[in-house]
C-alpha cells in the first residue's frame, strides 16, 4: 500500500477571524440533521459559514478554493478531547459535503462523491488498515458517530464499502479496539437505513459474539437483546453469551439439574469455569458486568421469552452464599470459585441489586424461601459492610413489597410476616451500630416499611413490641447529620401512623409525652446542618397536606411559626420547601383553580368578593405574602422561581376579586411597592407587616410576574455559553499558545 503524504494543516494566522453567524457544532452531536441548516441568503454579507471555515467544499456559493481540513492530523491526537472533537468535526464535514449529490442520487458510489468526502473515507480506510490500535479506535469512533446521527441513504453506501475492513478486525488476535468495535456495530444495527438492508450485518454481529472474549462480548450481547427487530437465532446466541458466567456458577456448585438445564437450553456452548473465570480479577469483573447487564435487561419488554426466572434466582442466591462463605462447594471448581468470591463486596452489591430487580417476577416457593433466608443472613451478619447492608435493605423491601397478599386483606402474607418477625429484632442492633452509614440505612428501611404497611395490624403489633420507635426518637440527636435527617423522616412517618410510643421512665412515671412538633421545630431552628432542616420541612409539608393531628389543632399558628423560621434559613432548599408548604396552605384555603371548558353552556361562577377577601385574611395573618414577596427576590433562582409560580397561582385565584384595580386607589399600595423595590435592590431589612387583602390583590395586579418568570428561566451564564463567546475564546487561545503549549480546544 502506498503511503499518502501527510496533509498540511493551515496555520492559525490563515484561519478566519470573523465571528460565525451559525452555532458551532455541538460536542455531543455533529450531524447536520440535528444542527439544522443555514441558507446562504440568511448569512450576513462577508461572513463564511461554519463548514467553509472548517475547510469543506460543501458550500460552493461562498468558497471556490477549499482549505485542507485541519481535522485529519488531529484525529490521531494524543489528547482525547482534541481527537474526539476532530472526529466529530470530520462527521460534520462529511455530512455537509454529501447533502447535495448523494441525497439526490442514493445509488451514487463513493467514487462519485465530492473530493472532500472521498478524502475523509480514504483516511478512515487507512486508519482501519493500520496496525496501531489508537488509529483504529479513532476511525471506529468516527463511524459510530456517523451512523448514529446520519440516517441518509449514502450511509448505506459508506457501510458497504467499509464493512469488509471492519470484519477483518475480527481475524486479529486479540481483536483491536474491541469496545469501539462493539459501539460501531450496535450503532449500525440501530440505524433504520442499515438494519433493514441486506448488508450482512447480522452475520457480522454473530461472528463478533464468537470472536470476542466474554468480558468484551457482554455489552454487545446486551445491545443485541435491546434491539426491537433482530433475528431470533442471533438473540438466542446473545442471551447464551450473557448467561455463560451464571451457568458456570451453577455447574461449579452442583445445583439442581432443572435449573442448570434451563440455562443450558438457551443454545450456548458449554464453557468450563477455569476457562471463563481464570483469576479472581477476571471472575469478579465478569460476574459484576453480567449481573448489571441482566438487571438492565429484566424490565425491558423485548427481553427474551420465556424469561428463566427460577435459574436466575438460584444462580444469584448461590453467588451471594459463595460471597458470604455459607455455600458448601462440592467440586474443585466450586472451591476455586468460593476462594475468589468470599468477602467480595463488589459482587455482593451487584448480586443484591439484581436480586431486588428479580422481585418483579415470580418464582417457586422454595426459591423465594431461599431468597428471604439469604437476605436475612446478610442483614444479621456482622461481616456485612455498610454498602452491602444498604443494598440488602433495599432488596428486602422490594421482595416484601412484591410478596403476594392474603385474599381479602392487604396485610403481609404469612411467609413475609414470619420473615419480618425475625428481622425486627435485628433492626435495633443496626440502629445502634457505631457506623453511621448502617444507622442511616436502617432508618431509611424503617421509613419505607412504615409508609407501606404502617396501617396494617400485624405490622403495627410487631413494630410496637420492639424497641425500634424509641431508638428512632433517640437518633434525632445523632452526631451525624445524615442520620438525624433520616430519623426526622422516620419519626414523621411513625407519628402520622400513630406508632410513636412514650418510653417509660422511673423519673417521670405516667408523665406527658414531649411534643414531637416542638422537637422538630427546635431542629429546624437550631440544627447546624442543612439535611435535618430540609427533612423537617418535608415532614411539616406532608403533615399539613395529610391533616396531621398536631397541625389541625391550630393550622394558622403552625404555618406562621414554620414560615417565620424558614424565611431566616440560609439553606435555599429549606426556603424552597417553605414555599411548597405555603402553597399547600394556600390551596387548602382557596382551593385549586378549576380548568373551565370554553364550550361549556354555563360560565364559571366567580367567588363573591366578600368571601374571597375573607379567605385571604388567614393568609395575611400567617404573613404568607411577606414570605413569598421576600422569596421573589431571593439570590437563589429556584426559590425565586417557586415564589413567582405561587404568586401567579394566587393572582389567578383572585382574578374575580372586585377590589381596587389601580395601584393609586389604596394608599398602602404605594408604600408596599416601594418596600418591594428596596428588597429587589438588596435592602430587605424592613418588614411589610400585616397586609390587607385588597392591598395584596392590588400589588399582585401591578407586578409583571410573567416577565419576571421569563427572566428567571434564562440561564445566568447564557452570555458566557453563547457560540460567539465560545468562538472568541477559541480564537484568543489559538493566538496565545506557544510552541510547547496545548489546550483542550
Number of C-alpha atoms within 10 A of each C-alpha: 5 4 6 8 6 8 12 12 14 13 9 11 9 8 14 14 14 14 17 19 16 18 15 16 19 14 11 9 18 24 25 18 16 12 15 9 10 12 8 14 7 9 14 11 8 8 16 22 21 19 19 22 18 21 21 25 25 23 20 13 10 14 16 10 10 16 18 16 25 18 23 22 14 17 25 21 17 10 13 13 14 19 21 19 21 23 25 26 26 27 26 25 26 24 24 20 23 19 15 13 14 22 13 12 11 14 12 15 14 16 9 11 16 17 15 19 24 16 15 18 20 11 15 21 17 18 20 22 15 12 11 12 15 17 20 25 20 24 24 26 20 23 28 21 22 26 27 19 19 20 17 20 17 25 22 20 18 16 18 16 15 15 15 12 15 20 15 12 19 19 12 10 9 12 18 18 18 20 16 19 26 24 20 23 24 24 20 23 23 20 18 12 17 23 19 12 10 9 15 13 19 18 11 16 21 17 13 24 21 14 17 19 15 20 18 18 21 25 20 24 28 22 20 26 24 19 15 10 14 14 10 11 11 18 22 19 20 27 22 21 25 26 20 24 24 22 26 24 26 23 21 21 23 14 17 12 10 11 20 21 12 16 21 16 11 19 14 18 12 11 14 17 20 13 9 17 24 14 14 15 11 15 20 18 15 20 23 18 18 24 25 15 18 20 19 14 17 18 13 11 10 13 19 17 7 6 12 14 18 20 23 25 23 22 23 24 24 24 26 28 20 26 23 22 15 14 18 13 17 12 13 11 19 22 16 18 27 24 15 20 24 19 18 16 18 16 24 29 21 21 29 27 19 24 27 20 18 23 22 16 13 15 18 10 10 8 16 20 15 15 24 20 14 19 25 19 17 23 22 18 13 9 12 19 17 17 16 23 25 23 22 28 22 19 24 23 18 17 22 20 17 15 18 16 14 11 8 6 9 12 20 22 15 13 15 20 16 11 16 20 15 13 15 17 17 17 22 19 17 22 23 15 14 10 12 19 20 23 28 25 23 26 27 20 19 27 21 16 17 20 14 14 17 21 15 14 12 14 19 16 11 14 20 14 12 15 16 21 22 16 17 28 19 13 22 23 16 16 10 16 20 19 27 29 27 27 30 32 25 27 27 24 23 21 18 21 16 13 18 20 14 13 14 11 9 7 7 10 9 11 12 8 12 9 9 16 16 11 14 23 19 13 21 23 16 11 16 11 16 18 19 26 28 24 25 29 27 19 21 24 23 17 20 21 15 12 14 16 14 17 18 13 11 10 17 16 12 18 23 19 13 21 24 17 16 25 20 12 17 10 16 20 19 26 29 24 22 31 26 18 24 26 22 17 21 20 16 12 14 15 11 13 11 8 7 9 10 9 7 8 7 8 10 12 7 12 15 12 14 11 10 18 19 12 15 20 16 17 23 18 17 22 21 24 23 22 23 25 18 20 26 26 21 19 12 15 18 18 23 24 22 21 29 22 17 20 20 18 16 22 19 13 19 23 13 14 19 15 18 15 15 13 18 11 13 15 10 17 22 16 12 18 16 11 18 23 14 14 20 16 10 12 11 15 9 10 13 17 12 14 19 16 20 19 19 20 24 23 20 18 18 13 12 10 17 12 10 14 17 10 12 15 12 9 11 11 8 10 11 12 11 12 19 18 13 17 17 15 13 15 17 12 15 17 10 9 11 9 5 5 7 12 11 11 12
